[in-house]
Amino acid sequence: MIVKCRSGASGVLSRSGVGVFLRKVENYAHAIALHFMYYNFGRIHKTLRVTPAMEAGVSGRVWSLEEIAALVRDPVARKRGPYKNREAD
């Protein structure tokens, strides 16, 4: 597994960016996974001149954003719980 190790390099974990995903921790985890996927498979790094995945021999090409987005599963609708009855004011 290739992991981004530089702290503070992209600002993904900045306080302003975290608030959007904190309503559901699962959504935040998915956003981080997509970021790592793009960082390792879709972005050519200046010092390596290839992606980290290509340098490690995991992939032989640069992935496009469309290909990365196509890996995301379609959401499955779940049955909602019962609504609470509101008292009339």
C-alpha positions in Angstrom: 0.0 0.0 0.0 1.3 3.4 -1.0 0.6 6.1 1.7 1.2 9.8 1.5 3.5 10.6 4.3 4.2 14.4 4.0 2.4 16.3 6.7 0.6 19.5 5.6 1.4 19.1 2.0 -2.1 19.3 0.5 -4.3 20.8 3.2 -6.8 17.9 2.9 -7.0 17.6 6.6 -7.3 21.3 7.2 -10.0 22.4 9.6 -12.1 24.1 6.8 -12.1 21.0 4.7 -13.1 18.6 7.5 -16.4 20.2 8.4 -18.0 19.2 5.1 -17.6 15.5 5.7 -18.0 15.2 9.5 -21.7 14.6 9.3 -20.9 11.1 8.4 -17.5 9.6 9.1 -18.1 7.1 6.4 -18.3 9.9 3.8 -15.1 11.5 5.1 -13.3 8.1 4.9 -14.4 7.8 1.3 -13.2 11.3 0.4 -9.8 10.5 1.9 -9.6 7.2 0.0 -10.4 9.0 -3.3 -7.7 11.6 -2.5 -5.1 8.9 -1.9 -6.1 7.1 -5.1 -5.6 10.2 -7.1 -2.4 11.2 -5.4 -0.8 7.7 -6.0 -2.3 6.7 -9.3 -3.4 9.9 -11.1 -0.9 12.6 -10.3 2.6 12.8 -11.9 5.1 13.9 -9.3 7.8 16.4 -10.2 10.7 14.6 -8.5 9.7 11.1 -9.7 8.4 12.2 -13.1 5.9 9.3 -12.8 3.1 8.5 -10.3 4.1 6.8 -7.0 2.2 3.7 -8.2 4.2 3.5 -11.4 7.4 3.9 -9.5 6.5 1.1 -7.2 5.5 -1.1 -10.1 1.8 -1.4 -9.1 0.5 0.4 -12.2 1.9 0.9 -15.6 -0.1 4.0 -16.6 -1.5 7.3 -15.3 -5.1 7.0 -14.3 -7.6 9.7 -15.3 -10.2 11.1 -12.9 -12.9 9.4 -14.9 -11.3 6.0 -14.3 -10.9 6.7 -10.6 -14.5 7.9 -10.3 -15.7 4.8 -12.2 -14.4 2.7 -9.3 -16.8 4.2 -6.8 -19.8 2.0 -6.3 -23.3 3.3 -6.9 -25.0 4.1 -3.6 -27.5 1.6 -2.3 -30.7 3.1 -1.0 -31.4 2.1 2.6 -34.8 1.9 4.3 -35.3 4.9 6.5 -36.4 4.6 10.1 -39.7 5.8 11.4 -40.4 9.5 11.6 -41.1 11.0 15.0 -44.6 12.6 15.3 -44.4 16.3 15.9 -46.9 17.9 18.2 -48.9 20.8 16.7 -48.0 24.1 18.3 
